[in-house]
Amino acid sequence: MKKIIVVESPAKIKTISKFLGKDYVIMSTQGHVKDLPPKRLGVTINGSIDIEYEFLDKKKKLVADICKQASTADEVFIAPDPDREGELIAWHVAEEVAKVTKKKTPLHRISFNEITKPAIEEALAHPHKINEDMVAAQQARRVLDRWVGYEISPVLWKKIARGLSAGRVQSVALRLICEREEAIKSFKPEEYWTVHLDFLADKEAQLKALLSKIGTKKADIDNETDAQAVKKQLADTKDFAITDIKESTRKKNPPPPFMTSTLQQSAYNALGFSVHKTMQLAQKLYEGIPLEDASTPVALISYMRTDSVRISDVAIKQVREFISKKFDKPYLPAKPNMYARKGKSQDAHEAVRPVDIERTPDSLARLLDKDLLKLYSLIWKRFVACQMTPSEFAQKQITIKGGKFECKASGSVLTFPGYSALYARADEDEVVEADADETTIPASLNKDSNIALKTVDPKQHFTQPPARFSEATLVKEMEKDGIGRPSTYATILKTIQARAYTELDQRKRFVPTDLGTTVTNFLVEHFPKLFSLNFTAEMEQDLDKVAQGDLERDKLLRTFYETFSSTLEKVEKKAPKKIVEATDIICPTCKAKNLVIRFGKTGPFLGCPGYPECSFTSNFERDESGTIKLVEQKSIDMACPKCGKPLRMVRGRFGPFISCSGYPECKYIHQEKAPFPCPMCGKDLVKRTFKGSSFWGCGGYPKCSYSIRGIITDDPCVKCGFAHTIKKNEQDESRSCPQCEKSEKK
C-alpha cells in the first residue's frame, strides 16, 4: 500500500523516513507553494473578498511532482508545520492534490510538535481535517499586509522617495525605535548624589552602608554643595549605633520553559546570537541533526514557534525522573511546577523543550557544532531547571542611626541553590545588573551595639536616558505590546534593517536612520490609527478570533478596508507634494534659503529648496545631539564623460563613490573597471559593493553573473601566462587566475 506524506521542509524527510516503512513516500513543499501575485494586488472586494493565488517560482513543477505521486497513492497525509502558515500551505497542497487523486483516496492533515517516532505514529493514528479557521486567519493576515504595503508604498514613493515601502507590523516596530530615539534626544539628565559610609564595629567587622534618611525625610541630595555639607555633618556625628537587625528568608522560583520570544531574548543576551540566527539554529535542532549515524538525523527540540509555556504530561514525567536520578532529593519539588503565560496565548503548541531529556549537552558536545550546542544547552538547562525547587537566600538588613542620620546596609547569602545549581542566570532573557546596594553583613554584629564611622564618600550621579532597543529588548517590547507573533519577530527585525530604516550602533542597538524617521513621521501623521500600537495589537487579537472561529474573515477585512481606503484617499489629496525636513543651514550657494533633507537612490542628502534655480547638494552627518553638519565634498581630478563637469567623491548608503558634481541634472556615476574584460562574455568587469565588501562583477549582469573577489595584481599566471592574477588580500602569497581558474603558490 502506497502512502504519501508531504512535509514543509526537506530537512525533515530523512528524519521521518527512518521511523516509517517502505510503504511511505516522504516529499517536501520547501515552504510556501503559492502566494498573491507579485505585480498585482490580487484581492478584490465583491459580495465576498476574493483572493488570487499564483504558484511561486519553480513551485509549479514541485507541486506537479507531488500530485504525480499522489495520483497513484492509496492514502495522502499533508504535514506542514503546525502553525497558521503551515495550515495555509496544507490547504494549497490539498487543493492541488484533490484534483488528481482517486475519489476514494483519503486525504488527511496531520501535525506534530516534535519529530520523534511516537509523535509521528500518534499523528498518523489521529489524522484530522485542515483547520479552515486557521487558514482564514493566515489569509486575512496576508491580505492586510498586502493592502498596507501595496496601497501605502506608492504614496511614500510620491511624497518621499522612490523604492520605499511600508509594512503593517514592521512600521509599528520602527515607530517604537523612532520614539525611543526621540525620548533619548529630548532627555535632560538630572544630578543627584548618594552618600556611602564605611563603619567599623571592631577590629575585623567592617560594614558598608548607604545614607537613607536625614531627620524624618528621605536623603535626597541634588548638588555637590549639599553633599559636602552632609559629609561634614556626618563626620562631626560621634555616636552611631545599630538600632535594628531584620533577618528573613527569600525564595527565587525557577523561570518558565522557553517560548519563542524568551528564547530569542536569552540567546541574544547570554550567547550574543541575533534573533535571525537563533531561529535558524532552532529550526535545525527541530528538524534533525545527524549524530552517531551521519545518515540518520535526530530531532533534538520541540517546535520552536510558540507563545505557550505549557508542558506535556509525558515531558514532565521524564524530566522529573531525570532530576531524581541526577540530583539530591531537595532539588525535586513534591509536585510538578506548572506555568501559565500572562495575557492571551494561542497555546497551540508546547513550550520549547528538549525531545529527549537524556540527551544532555555533555553527551552531544562532540557531535554538534559549537553554536548548535550552545543553543541546545540553553534550552535543555532552562527546561530541566523549570521543574526544580526554588533557590533560597538568607537576607539581613541593618539600620544604623547617629544624630539625625539613618543609614541602611543590606545583604543576602545563598543558603540552598535549588534550580540555580544548573541554571544560574534565571533572568537571562532580561538585562541583569548587580544590586549596587548589597554588601557583606558581618555575622558578629548585634542590635544596640555602637559602631564607629570610618569614612564618608559622597558620589555624584546623573539620571540616564532610556536605552536604545537591542534585538532582545525590542522583541520583549513587541511581545508586551501585542505586536506580531512568534513566527514574525525575526522577519520584522530583518526587514527594518534591510530597508535602511534602521542601523545598529557600536553596542548593536537600533538607531533610526533619517529615512526611517521621515517615513515613520509621515505614517504616524497621516495614518495615526493604522500605525498605532493599540490598533496593531487589537488586530492581532482579531486574527486570533478568526483562527478560533469566533470572527468571520471577510467581516474583519471589510471593516478594515472601509476605513483604510477613505484615509488613503484623504492622504493622497491633502499631504504635501514632497516631504522634506527643513534645517537651519543657509544654502552656501544662493544664500537665500535654508537647506532641506531629501532622499535619493544613494540615501539622504542636503539640497536647496530653490531648485532648479539653485542646484546645490551636499552629503551631511549628525553629531550625538542630532545637529546636522555639511560633509565637505572632495573634487576628483577627472571630468564627467557625459557633461564635462568635475567629478566628486560622495558618500552613499553603501559607502563612498564618485559621481558628477552636476547632479541632479547629470546622474553619471563613475565605475572602476578591471584591467581585463569578463572571461565569460567579454564585457567590462566593474567594482561593486555588497554588504560592506567589494568585488568585481560583470557589467552585463544579470545576463552574465560572473564575479571575483580579491585584489587584481599585475603578476602573470604561471600556467597560462594571463597578465593578471587575483590574491585574497595584501598578505596572501597564493594567486588565482581568472582565465584558467587555477591557483599557484608563489
Order of alpha helices (4+ residues) and beta strands (2+ residues): beta-alpha-beta-beta-beta-beta-beta-alpha-beta-alpha-beta-alpha-alpha-alpha-beta-beta-beta-alpha-beta-alpha-alpha-beta-beta-alpha-alpha-alpha-beta-beta-beta-alpha-alpha-beta-beta-alpha-alpha-alpha-beta-beta-beta-beta-beta-beta-beta-beta-beta-beta-beta-beta-beta-beta-beta-beta-beta
